[in-house]
Amino acid sequence: MENRILIVEDDLEIVGLLEIHMKDLNATVDSVNDGRSALEKALAIDYDLILLDLSIPIINGVEVCRELRKTKDTPVIMVTAKSEEIDKVLGLEIGADDYITKPFSIRELKARAKAVMRRSEKSAVNSAGESDMDFGDLKINVEMRRVTLDGHKVELSPKEFELLVLLAGHPGRSYSRSELLDVIWGYNFSGYEHTVNSHVNRLRAKIEPDMSHPIYILTTWGIGYRFNEEI
C-alpha cells in the first residue's frame, strides 16, 4: 500500500529534491509552498506524513502544526534551517513527531521518515496489550484511538494519546521522564524532559476533573509519572 506524503516548503529546489527521495519510500507526494495551503491539504486529506518547514509564508509552520493537532494526528516532521534549542522544544511541545535541521542528509531524513510512519502504524503504546480500557468515567479504545470522559469524546494530540495509553496500560508503574521520552518519541531526546511535563500538563487539563488534585495521572516524586492503580 502506498504512503501519501505532504511536503510544505517554499524553496522550490528543496521541494524538488524532497519529492524525488520521498517517492523512494513507496509514496505519492504532494507539495505546497505556504501555510494556508498546507492546512487546507492536511485537513482534507489523510496523509501518512507531513514534512513541514517552520519558515513558510502566510501561516508559519508552528501555527500550521498547532492548528492541525486540534483535529488530526497526522505524523509531522519539522524541517527548518533554524537550529536554536527553543525551536526544537517548541516543535515537540506542539505535537511534532520529529525535528530535523537544514542542511540535512537525505539518508537521515529518509530514515526518520520511515521511522515516524512505522511508529504511527504500530505504536509502542500497543504494548499495553488491550484495545479497550475502562476506568469508570474515563474510557480508552486503543485500536480506534478514541478517549471519552463521562461519555464525551476527548480530543488528544498523538503524543498525549500515547502517553495516556502507555501509563494507563501499566497502572502503578512509575515512568521517569527520560523513559517516557525514549518510548513515546521513539529515541532519546536527552535534556528535553520538560517536554514530557508540558504534555502531561496538557493531558491532565483535558481528563482531570481537578488539575490541582489529579485522580488519573499521578506524580511519583523524584521519579516521574504513573497511572493511578487504585481506580
Secondary structure, DSSP 8 states (H G I E B T S, - for coil): --EEEEEE-S-HHHHHHHHHHHHTTTEEEEEESSHHHHHHHHHHS--SEEEEESS-SSS-HHHHHHHHTTT----EEEEES---HHHHHHHHHTT-SEEEESS--HHHHHHHHHHHHHHHHS-GGGGG--SEEEETTEEEETTTTEEEETTEE----HHHHHHHHHHHTSTT--EEHHHHHHHHHSS--TT-HHHHHHHHHHHHHHH-S-TTS-SSEEEETTTEEEE-TT-
